[in-house]
Amino acid sequence: MRSRNPVELASGAGVAAKGPEPRSTLHLLEKQSYPGLLSLVVPMYNEDTVVEFLRVELERFMDEVQCSIEVLLVNDGSSDDTLIKIVEWANADPRVKVLHLSRNFGHQIASTAGLEHASGDAVVLIDADLQDPVAVIHTMIERYCDGFHVVYGQRERRQGETVFKRFSAWLFYRVMRKLVYKDLPVDTGDFRLISRPSLDALNSL
């Protein structure tokens, strides 16, 4: 059975009791048009020291991209001046929207809230600290146009993190590959592009 909007290689469904190892299933990719609207979702918690740097980088990117764009800044109950600064930014730029959570719910909940409110044909989730280079989104869009519905960024280096953080991240991905999903990409984080059909499916869960 072929999917109408295939994504990429997916593992086989199962293995017979005494059969061979499962093989990956090949899906054909269908070209997609450049997104008419691109959404950037940025979870933020106590990020007042990086807001100005983030603004410079995103405004540069927004001037480069070849489509309409919206930026959803999700304030995850910050206790510093993050909310004040991002509201000032949104008041100055209609492309920027602020989603304010009543308290700190955590990074994943803030990310989910932003994804649920995104309107784009393609949606990019990116951290506010700029450890993930914004320019890589151009390459993600190219892969989206090639037909991929989920495109993730994979870190080559983990700069500015403690030895414990790097080791725990390394260990997490290897344990998950061993126990849960052997093809889980390592060191990918949350930086990724998701197509509208994929995001609608995720939001329906």
C-alpha positions in Angstrom: 0.0 0.0 0.0 1.4 3.4 -1.0 1.0 6.6 1.0 -0.4 9.6 -0.9 2.1 11.9 0.9 5.1 9.7 1.8 7.7 11.0 4.1 10.9 9.0 4.1 12.1 5.5 4.9 10.1 3.8 7.7 10.8 0.6 9.5 8.9 -2.5 8.6 5.8 -3.3 10.8 7.1 -6.5 12.4 9.1 -9.7 12.3 8.0 -13.3 11.9 8.9 -15.5 14.8 11.7 -17.2 12.8 12.0 -14.9 9.8 14.7 -12.6 8.6 15.4 -9.1 10.0 12.8 -6.6 8.8 13.7 -4.3 5.9 13.0 -0.7 5.6 10.0 0.2 3.5 10.6 2.4 0.5 8.3 5.4 -0.1 8.2 7.6 -3.2 8.5 11.3 -2.5 6.1 13.8 -4.1 7.5 17.3 -4.8 5.8 20.1 -2.8 5.5 23.8 -3.6 7.5 26.3 -1.6 5.3 27.0 1.5 2.9 30.0 1.1 3.2 30.6 4.8 6.0 29.6 7.1 5.6 29.5 10.9 8.4 29.7 13.3 7.6 28.5 16.9 10.0 29.7 19.6 9.4 28.5 23.2 10.9 31.0 25.7 11.6 30.8 29.4 13.6 33.6 31.1 15.3 34.6 27.9 15.4 38.4 28.3 19.1 38.5 27.7 18.9 36.8 24.3 15.7 38.5 22.9 17.6 41.3 21.1 20.0 38.8 19.5 17.1 36.5 18.5 15.3 39.5 17.0 18.2 40.5 14.9 18.7 36.9 13.5 15.0 36.3 12.9 14.4 39.6 11.2 17.3 38.9 8.9 15.9 35.5 8.1 12.4 36.9 7.6 13.7 39.3 5.0 15.5 36.4 3.1 12.6 33.9 3.0 10.5 33.7 -0.2 7.1 33.5 1.4 4.9 35.0 4.1 6.0 34.3 7.6 4.7 34.3 11.2 6.8 34.0 14.4 5.1 32.6 17.5 7.0 33.5 20.6 5.7 31.3 23.4 6.4 32.8 26.9 6.5 29.8 29.2 5.7 31.7 32.4 9.0 33.7 32.5 9.8 35.6 35.7 12.2 38.1 34.1 11.5 40.7 31.4 11.0 38.2 28.5 7.3 39.0 28.2 7.9 42.8 28.2 10.5 42.5 25.4 8.7 40.1 23.1 5.4 42.1 23.4 7.4 45.3 22.4 8.7 43.3 19.4 5.3 42.0 18.5 3.9 45.6 18.7 6.5 46.7 16.2 6.2 43.8 13.7 2.8 42.3 12.7 4.5 39.1 11.7 5.4 38.4 15.3 2.8 37.0 17.7 3.1 36.3 21.5 1.5 33.3 23.2 1.7 33.8 27.0 1.3 30.8 29.3 -0.1 31.5 32.8 2.8 29.8 34.5 5.9 27.7 33.7 4.7 24.4 32.2 8.0 23.3 30.8 9.7 23.3 27.3 7.7 20.5 25.8 4.3 21.9 26.8 5.3 25.4 25.5 6.4 23.8 22.2 3.2 21.9 21.9 1.1 25.1 22.5 3.1 26.9 19.8 2.6 24.1 17.3 -1.1 24.0 18.0 -1.4 27.8 17.2 0.8 27.8 14.1 -0.9 28.4 10.8 1.8 27.8 8.3 2.0 25.3 5.5 5.3 24.4 7.1 6.2 24.9 10.7 9.7 25.2 12.2 10.4 24.6 15.9 13.5 26.4 17.1 15.0 27.2 20.5 15.5 30.9 21.5 19.1 30.6 22.5 20.3 30.4 18.9 22.3 27.2 19.4 20.5 26.1 16.2 21.6 28.3 13.3 18.6 30.0 11.8 20.2 29.9 8.3 19.7 26.1 8.3 16.0 26.6 7.9 16.6 27.5 4.2 18.0 24.0 3.7 15.1 22.5 5.6 12.7 24.2 3.2 14.6 22.8 0.3 14.1 19.3 1.7 10.5 20.0 2.3 10.1 21.0 -1.4 11.8 17.7 -2.3 8.8 15.9 -0.6 9.9 15.4 3.0 7.3 16.1 5.6 9.6 16.1 8.6 13.1 17.6 8.4 15.3 17.7 11.5 18.6 19.4 12.3 21.3 17.1 13.7 24.0 18.7 15.8 27.6 18.1 14.8 28.9 19.7 18.1 27.2 20.6 21.4 29.0 23.9 22.2 28.5 25.7 25.5 27.2 22.7 27.4 28.6 20.9 30.5 30.3 17.5 30.3 27.4 16.0 32.1 24.9 17.6 29.7 26.8 16.2 26.7 27.1 12.8 28.2 23.5 12.6 29.3 22.3 13.6 25.8 24.6 11.1 24.3 23.4 8.3 26.6 19.7 9.2 26.1 19.7 8.8 22.4 21.7 5.5 22.5 19.4 4.0 25.1 16.3 5.0 23.1 17.8 3.5 20.0 18.5 0.3 21.9 15.2 -0.1 23.8 12.6 1.8 21.7 13.4 2.6 18.1 16.7 1.5 16.5 16.5 4.1 13.7 16.1 7.1 16.0 18.4 9.9 14.7 20.9 10.8 17.4 21.6 14.4 18.7 18.7 15.9 16.9 16.9 17.9 19.6 13.8 19.9 18.8 15.0 21.8 15.8 12.9 20.6 12.9 10.5 21.5 10.2 7.1 19.8 10.1 4.6 20.0 7.2 1.0 21.0 7.7 -0.4 17.4 7.1 2.1 16.0 9.6 1.3 18.7 12.2 -2.4 18.2 11.8 -1.9 14.5 12.4 0.2 15.3 15.5 -2.3 17.8 16.9 -5.2 15.2 16.4 -3.6 12.8 18.9 
